[in-house]
Amino acid sequence: MSQTSIRQPVETGLSGWAALAPRRFPVRTLESRQSADWLIIGAGFGGLSAARRLRQLRPEDRIVVLDAQEIAIGASGRNSGFMIDVPHNLTSGNYSVGGAESSLLEIRQNRMAIDFAAGVAQEYGMPVTTFDPSGKINAAATERGLKLNRAFADSLRQIGEPSETLDAAQMREITGTGYYLGGVHTPGAVLIQPADYIRRLAEGLAGEIDLFEHSPVLSLTRKGPVWEAVSTRGGVQAPRVILAVNGHIESFGHFRHRLIHVYTYASMTAAFPADAAGAERWALLPADPMGATLRKITQDGQSRIVVRTHFTYNPDIRVSGQQVAGIAARQRRSFDERFPALKHIPMEFSWAGALCLSTNHAPAFGEVEPGLYSACCENGLGTVKSTLAGMMAAEQAAGTDSEALRQFRQQPPPSRLPPQPIAWLGIHSVIRWHQLRAGREG
């Protein structure tokens, strides 16, 4: 395979997570021809998790990681910062888990990834503001939302998973607003500052791997027993390559016409006194998955609220500044409805972040060519699913046999999409319908 003219990532808007995460180590750019035992392309949750797992499995091998941008500037620093153990499927239109057997398997896999991340947090001394195992709340603002929450709690009880149902008064005490009618708290989720987590993980690995940023892969070619990646000022040859580039796996010639490229949008307020808006920290997912996700974060006596709403289908994997600005204006109204006492607090950051989905909720995973492995398509749970895919890709590529890997490899490939423009019309219509139905939850 010779793949040239690889499409490069384009980000729109400055993520508040990245803006608030200090950089503690220098940026290195690839500026020479090099050889390695392993090449990992992409330094997000998938790529860095793969690198750490390889260090555990092959401590003597040389590992090179290339990223087209600065770490945490891309998708890894643009999500809502939830590591969720209890599954939900964005393509299904609700949060209710499926059959008990498949749900329990997904929970075990998600918790394996969370345990891996907890090991990272412990090893590198991450503070609670970066890695907080406090759980999350599914918040309901409508009668329909309450009904969805009851179904969610019932499905959890059926598989023996704990949860706590919260009434309107409890929600007001937690959030400082009377907007919500109820909630369901699940204890297994971890709240992270995603950009800070990624940068601290990269810093911890810095002495064990070679990480090169601002080093986009322009071509990837098989040359006999090795792969050669060519970047702007250098290149890397390695017998084994792991692609941890999420939706950009299509740009490398694999899983084309099988992946749905969706963007979600977020805004973060300027800092305000921590005693406003309820408890010091809280995290809300919407009862309706097309509703608004909110988090209150606090550090050094100052708080901010992050609001994430709206989805758009962007098959070219880019959005305009105009799109971000338009949705940011709607997020402002959504925020003001929830927190009228904070209307004077400006939004300091607004940004877009890419998601990669498949219609059958399957990852783009496995050995796609000899020595070339994919750990992509996180299906809306990027922090957990990408961590897991990176771990599993490292194990598969290193020839490690485990029950977890065998189960992960049993998943089917992503289903093929209808041709354009049928795919665009269908996906756009589904997103639009679900966002309209979300109503006050959004």
C-alpha positions as CSV (number, residue, x, y, z in Angstrom):
1,M,0.0,0.0,0.0
2,S,1.2,3.5,-0.8
3,Q,-1.0,6.2,0.6
4,T,-0.2,9.8,-0.3
5,S,-1.9,13.2,0.0
6,I,-3.2,12.2,3.4
7,R,-5.8,14.6,4.6
8,Q,-4.6,16.5,7.7
9,P,-6.7,17.5,10.7
10,V,-8.2,20.9,10.9
11,E,-9.5,22.3,14.3
12,T,-11.9,25.2,14.8
13,G,-12.0,27.3,17.9
14,L,-9.7,27.2,20.9
15,S,-10.6,24.5,23.4
16,G,-10.9,25.8,27.0
17,W,-9.4,22.5,28.2
18,A,-6.3,23.0,26.2
19,A,-6.1,26.7,27.1
20,L,-6.1,25.8,30.8
21,A,-3.7,22.9,30.7
22,P,-0.1,24.0,31.2
23,R,2.6,22.6,29.0
24,R,5.4,21.1,31.1
25,F,7.8,19.7,28.5
26,P,9.3,21.0,25.2
27,V,7.8,20.4,21.8
28,R,9.9,18.2,19.5
29,T,9.5,18.1,15.8
30,L,10.7,15.3,13.5
31,E,13.6,16.6,11.5
32,S,15.5,13.6,10.3
33,R,15.2,10.1,9.0
34,Q,14.8,7.5,11.8
35,S,14.2,3.8,12.4
36,A,12.2,2.3,15.2
37,D,10.6,-0.9,16.3
38,W,7.2,0.7,16.5
39,L,5.6,3.7,14.9
40,I,2.3,5.1,16.3
41,I,0.5,7.8,14.3
42,G,-1.7,10.0,16.6
43,A,-0.9,11.1,20.1
44,G,-4.3,11.2,21.6
45,F,-6.0,8.7,24.0
46,G,-5.5,5.8,21.5
47,G,-2.0,6.5,20.5
48,L,-0.5,7.3,23.9
49,S,-2.4,4.4,25.5
50,A,-0.9,2.1,22.8
51,A,2.6,3.6,23.6
52,R,2.2,3.0,27.3
53,R,0.9,-0.6,26.8
54,L,3.8,-1.3,24.4
55,R,6.3,-0.1,27.0
56,Q,4.8,-2.6,29.4
57,L,4.9,-5.4,26.9
58,R,8.2,-4.6,25.0
59,P,10.3,-2.4,27.4
60,E,13.4,-2.7,25.2
61,D,11.8,-1.7,21.9
62,R,12.1,1.8,20.5
63,I,8.7,3.5,20.1
64,V,8.2,6.6,17.9
65,V,4.9,8.6,18.1
66,L,4.0,11.2,15.5
67,D,1.3,13.8,15.7
68,A,0.2,16.3,13.1
69,Q,-0.5,18.9,15.7
70,E,0.5,19.8,19.2
71,I,-0.9,17.2,21.6
72,A,-4.2,18.0,23.2
73,I,-5.0,20.6,20.5
74,G,-7.0,18.0,18.5
75,A,-9.9,15.7,19.5
76,S,-8.3,14.5,22.7
77,G,-8.6,17.9,24.2
78,R,-12.0,18.8,22.7
79,N,-14.3,16.3,24.4
80,S,-16.5,16.7,27.5
81,G,-14.0,14.8,29.7
82,F,-16.2,11.9,30.8
83,M,-14.7,8.4,31.1
84,I,-18.0,6.4,31.2
85,D,-18.2,2.8,32.3
86,V,-21.9,2.2,31.8
87,P,-22.5,2.1,28.0
88,H,-24.7,4.3,25.9
89,N,-25.0,4.1,22.2
90,L,-25.3,7.5,20.4
91,T,-26.6,5.9,17.3
92,S,-29.5,4.3,19.2
93,G,-31.2,7.5,20.3
94,N,-31.3,6.6,24.0
95,Y,-29.1,5.7,26.8
96,S,-30.7,2.4,27.7
97,V,-28.3,-0.5,27.6
98,G,-29.1,-3.4,25.3
99,G,-29.1,-7.1,26.1
100,A,-27.6,-8.1,29.5
101,E,-24.7,-10.1,28.1
102,S,-23.5,-7.5,25.6
103,S,-24.0,-4.7,28.1
104,L,-22.0,-6.5,30.8
105,L,-19.2,-7.2,28.3
106,E,-19.1,-3.5,27.3
107,I,-19.0,-2.5,30.9
108,R,-16.1,-4.8,31.6
109,Q,-14.2,-3.4,28.6
110,N,-14.9,0.2,29.6
111,R,-13.8,-0.5,33.1
112,M,-10.6,-2.1,31.8
113,A,-9.8,1.2,30.0
114,I,-10.7,3.2,33.1
115,D,-8.5,1.1,35.3
116,F,-5.7,1.6,32.8
117,A,-6.2,5.4,33.0
118,A,-6.4,5.2,36.8
119,G,-3.0,3.5,36.7
120,V,-1.7,6.4,34.5
121,A,-3.2,9.0,37.0
122,Q,-1.6,7.3,40.0
123,E,1.8,6.7,38.4
124,Y,2.1,10.3,37.2
125,G,0.5,11.9,40.3
126,M,-2.4,13.5,38.6
127,P,-4.5,15.7,40.9
128,V,-8.3,15.3,41.4
129,T,-8.9,18.3,39.1
130,T,-7.4,16.2,36.3
131,F,-8.7,12.7,37.2
132,D,-11.8,12.6,39.5
133,P,-13.5,9.2,40.0
134,S,-16.7,10.8,41.3
135,G,-19.3,9.5,38.9
136,K,-21.8,11.4,36.7
137,I,-25.5,12.3,36.6
138,N,-28.0,11.7,33.8
139,A,-30.0,14.9,34.2
140,A,-33.6,15.3,33.1
141,A,-35.3,18.7,32.5
142,T,-38.6,17.4,31.0
143,E,-41.2,14.6,31.7
144,R,-39.8,12.8,28.8
145,G,-36.4,13.0,30.3
146,L,-37.6,11.6,33.5
147,K,-39.2,8.7,31.6
148,L,-35.9,8.0,29.9
149,N,-34.1,8.1,33.2
150,R,-36.5,5.7,34.7
151,A,-35.9,3.3,31.8
152,F,-32.1,3.8,32.2
153,A,-32.2,3.1,35.9
154,D,-34.5,0.0,35.4
155,S,-32.1,-1.4,32.8
156,L,-29.2,-0.9,35.2
157,R,-31.0,-2.8,37.9
158,Q,-31.7,-5.7,35.6
159,I,-28.0,-6.2,35.1
160,G,-27.1,-5.6,38.8
161,E,-25.5,-2.1,38.3
162,P,-25.8,0.5,41.1
163,S,-27.4,3.9,40.6
164,E,-29.1,6.5,42.7
165,T,-32.2,8.4,41.6
166,L,-32.2,12.1,42.5
167,D,-35.3,14.3,42.8
168,A,-35.6,18.0,41.8
169,A,-34.5,19.3,45.2
170,Q,-31.4,17.2,45.2
171,M,-30.6,18.4,41.7
172,R,-31.0,22.0,42.8
173,E,-28.7,21.5,45.7
174,I,-26.0,20.0,43.4
175,T,-26.3,22.4,40.5
176,G,-27.7,25.6,42.0
177,T,-30.5,25.7,39.5
178,G,-34.1,24.7,39.5
179,Y,-33.9,23.8,35.8
180,Y,-33.7,20.0,36.4
181,L,-36.6,17.8,37.5
182,G,-34.5,14.8,38.4
183,G,-31.4,12.8,37.8
184,V,-29.7,9.3,37.9
185,H,-26.2,9.1,39.4
186,T,-23.9,6.3,38.4
187,P,-20.8,6.0,40.5
188,G,-18.3,4.3,38.0
189,A,-17.6,7.2,35.7
190,V,-14.4,9.3,36.0
191,L,-14.3,13.0,35.2
192,I,-11.1,14.2,33.6
193,Q,-9.6,17.4,32.4
194,P,-8.8,15.8,29.0
195,A,-6.1,18.1,27.7
196,D,-4.3,18.0,31.1
197,Y,-4.6,14.2,31.3
198,I,-3.1,13.8,27.8
199,R,-0.3,16.3,28.4
200,R,0.6,14.7,31.8
201,L,0.6,11.2,30.2
202,A,2.8,12.4,27.4
203,E,5.2,14.1,29.9
204,G,5.3,10.8,31.9
205,L,6.2,8.8,28.7
206,A,8.7,11.4,27.5
207,G,11.8,9.5,28.7
208,E,10.6,6.2,27.4
209,I,9.3,7.0,23.9
210,D,10.1,9.5,21.2
211,L,7.2,11.9,20.6
212,F,7.3,14.3,17.7
213,E,4.6,16.9,17.4
214,H,3.8,19.2,14.4
215,S,5.0,16.2,12.3
216,P,2.2,15.3,10.0
217,V,2.4,12.0,8.0
218,L,2.2,13.0,4.4
219,S,2.6,9.4,3.0
220,L,2.7,5.9,4.4
221,T,4.3,3.2,2.2
222,R,5.1,-0.4,2.6
223,K,8.8,-1.1,1.6
224,G,9.6,-4.7,1.9
225,P,9.6,-5.7,5.6
226,V,9.0,-2.1,6.9
227,W,6.6,0.8,6.7
228,E,7.9,4.2,5.9
229,A,6.1,7.3,7.1
230,V,7.2,10.6,5.5
231,S,6.7,13.9,7.3
232,T,7.5,17.4,6.4
233,R,11.1,17.4,7.5
234,G,11.9,13.7,8.2
235,G,10.6,10.2,8.1
236,V,10.3,7.0,10.2
237,Q,10.8,3.4,9.2
238,A,9.3,0.7,11.4
239,P,8.1,-2.9,10.8
240,R,4.9,-2.3,12.8
241,V,2.6,0.7,12.7
242,I,-0.4,1.6,14.8
243,L,-2.9,4.1,13.4
244,A,-4.6,5.9,16.2
245,V,-6.1,8.7,14.1
246,N,-9.9,8.1,14.7
247,G,-11.9,9.2,11.7
248,H,-8.8,10.0,9.7
249,I,-8.2,6.3,9.3
250,E,-10.2,6.9,6.0
251,S,-7.5,9.3,4.9
252,F,-5.0,6.4,5.1
253,G,-7.2,4.3,2.8
254,H,-9.1,2.1,5.2
255,F,-12.7,1.8,6.3
256,R,-13.8,4.2,3.6
257,H,-17.6,4.7,3.3
258,R,-18.1,3.1,6.7
259,L,-17.6,5.9,9.2
260,I,-19.8,8.8,10.2
261,H,-18.0,12.0,10.9
262,V,-19.9,14.1,13.4
263,Y,-19.0,17.3,15.2
264,T,-20.2,18.4,18.6
265,Y,-19.7,21.8,20.1
266,A,-18.8,23.3,23.4
267,S,-18.4,26.6,25.2
268,M,-16.7,27.3,28.5
269,T,-17.4,30.3,30.7
270,A,-14.9,32.7,32.2
271,A,-14.0,32.1,35.8
272,F,-16.5,33.0,38.6
273,P,-16.5,32.4,42.4
274,A,-16.8,28.8,43.3
275,D,-19.7,29.3,45.7
276,A,-22.0,30.0,42.7
277,A,-23.9,27.3,40.9
278,G,-24.2,24.7,43.6
279,A,-21.5,22.2,44.6
280,E,-17.8,22.7,43.9
281,R,-17.8,20.2,41.0
282,W,-20.5,18.3,39.2
283,A,-21.1,16.6,35.8
284,L,-24.3,16.2,33.9
285,L,-25.1,14.1,30.9
286,P,-28.5,14.7,29.4
287,A,-31.2,12.1,29.8
288,D,-31.8,12.5,26.1
289,P,-28.4,12.0,24.4
290,M,-29.0,14.9,22.0
291,G,-29.5,17.3,24.9
292,A,-26.9,19.4,26.7
293,T,-23.9,18.1,28.6
294,L,-22.6,20.3,31.4
295,R,-19.7,20.3,33.8
296,K,-18.7,22.6,36.6
297,I,-15.0,22.6,37.3
298,T,-13.3,24.3,40.1
299,Q,-9.6,25.1,40.9
300,D,-8.1,27.6,43.4
301,G,-11.5,29.0,44.4
302,Q,-12.6,29.8,40.9
303,S,-15.1,27.8,38.8
304,R,-16.1,27.5,35.2
305,I,-19.0,25.8,33.5
306,V,-18.6,23.9,30.2
307,V,-21.8,23.4,28.1
308,R,-21.8,21.0,25.1
309,T,-24.7,20.9,22.7
310,H,-25.6,20.2,19.1
311,F,-24.3,17.7,16.5
312,T,-23.6,18.3,12.9
313,Y,-22.6,15.8,10.1
314,N,-19.4,16.9,8.4
315,P,-18.1,14.1,6.1
316,D,-15.2,16.3,5.1
317,I,-14.0,16.3,8.8
318,R,-13.9,20.0,9.2
319,V,-16.2,22.8,10.4
320,S,-16.2,26.6,9.8
321,G,-15.7,29.3,12.3
322,Q,-19.2,30.5,11.4
323,Q,-20.7,27.2,12.5
324,V,-18.9,27.4,15.8
325,A,-20.0,31.0,16.3
326,G,-23.6,30.2,15.5
327,I,-23.9,27.3,17.8
328,A,-22.0,29.2,20.5
329,A,-24.8,31.8,20.4
330,R,-27.4,29.0,21.0
331,Q,-25.3,27.6,23.8
332,R,-25.3,31.0,25.4
333,R,-29.1,31.0,25.4
334,S,-29.2,27.4,26.8
335,F,-26.8,28.4,29.6
336,D,-28.8,31.5,30.5
337,E,-32.0,29.5,30.7
338,R,-30.3,27.2,33.2
339,F,-28.4,29.8,35.2
340,P,-30.1,33.2,35.0
341,A,-28.0,34.5,37.9
342,L,-24.9,33.9,35.8
343,K,-26.0,35.7,32.7
344,H,-23.3,38.3,33.3
345,I,-20.5,35.7,33.0
346,P,-19.1,35.7,29.5
347,M,-18.2,32.6,27.5
348,E,-14.4,32.7,27.2
349,F,-13.9,29.7,24.8
350,S,-16.0,28.0,22.1
351,W,-14.9,25.1,19.9
352,A,-15.8,22.2,17.8
353,G,-14.7,18.6,18.3
354,A,-14.8,15.6,16.0
355,L,-16.6,12.3,16.7
356,C,-16.3,9.2,14.7
357,L,-19.3,6.8,14.7
358,S,-20.4,3.7,12.8
359,T,-24.0,2.6,12.3
360,N,-23.5,-0.7,14.0
361,H,-21.5,0.8,16.9
362,A,-18.4,-1.1,15.9
363,P,-14.8,0.1,16.0
364,A,-12.4,0.4,13.1
365,F,-10.0,-2.0,14.6
366,G,-7.5,-4.7,13.7
367,E,-4.6,-5.5,11.4
368,V,-5.7,-3.9,8.1
369,E,-2.5,-4.8,6.3
370,P,0.6,-6.8,7.3
371,G,2.2,-4.9,10.2
372,L,-0.4,-2.1,10.0
373,Y,-2.9,-1.9,12.8
374,S,-6.0,0.4,13.3
375,A,-7.2,1.6,16.7
376,C,-9.9,4.0,15.5
377,C,-13.7,4.9,15.6
378,E,-14.6,5.6,19.2
379,N,-18.4,5.8,18.7
380,G,-18.9,8.9,20.9
381,L,-17.0,7.7,23.9
382,G,-13.5,8.8,22.8
383,T,-11.7,8.9,26.2
384,V,-12.7,5.3,27.1
385,K,-13.0,3.6,23.7
386,S,-9.8,5.1,22.3
387,T,-7.9,4.1,25.4
388,L,-9.2,0.6,25.1
389,A,-8.5,0.4,21.3
390,G,-5.0,1.6,21.9
391,M,-4.4,-1.0,24.6
392,M,-5.9,-3.8,22.4
393,A,-4.0,-2.7,19.3
394,A,-0.7,-2.8,21.2
395,E,-1.5,-6.3,22.5
396,Q,-2.5,-7.6,19.1
397,A,0.5,-6.1,17.3
398,A,2.9,-7.5,20.0
399,G,1.4,-11.0,19.7
400,T,0.0,-11.0,23.2
401,D,-2.9,-13.4,23.8
402,S,-5.6,-12.5,26.3
403,E,-9.3,-13.1,26.8
404,A,-9.9,-9.4,26.6
405,L,-8.2,-9.1,23.2
406,R,-10.1,-12.2,21.9
407,Q,-13.4,-10.7,22.9
408,F,-12.5,-7.3,21.5
409,R,-11.5,-8.8,18.1
410,Q,-14.9,-10.6,17.8
411,Q,-16.6,-7.3,17.0
412,P,-17.7,-6.9,13.3
413,P,-16.2,-4.2,11.1
414,P,-18.2,-1.0,10.8
415,S,-21.1,-1.3,8.4
416,R,-21.0,0.2,5.0
417,L,-22.9,3.5,4.6
418,P,-25.3,4.3,1.7
419,P,-23.8,6.3,-1.1
420,Q,-23.9,10.1,-1.0
421,P,-26.1,12.1,-1.1
422,I,-28.4,9.5,0.5
423,A,-26.0,9.1,3.5
424,W,-25.9,12.9,4.0
425,L,-29.7,13.3,3.8
426,G,-30.4,10.3,6.1
427,I,-27.8,11.2,8.8
428,H,-28.6,14.9,8.7
429,S,-32.3,14.2,9.1
430,V,-31.8,11.8,12.0
431,I,-29.6,14.3,13.8
432,R,-32.0,17.1,13.2
433,W,-35.0,15.1,14.3
434,H,-33.4,13.9,17.6
435,Q,-32.2,17.5,18.4
436,L,-35.7,18.9,17.9
437,R,-37.2,16.1,20.0
438,A,-34.7,16.8,22.8
439,G,-36.4,20.2,23.3
440,R,-35.7,21.6,26.8
441,E,-33.1,19.0,27.4
442,G,-30.9,20.8,24.9
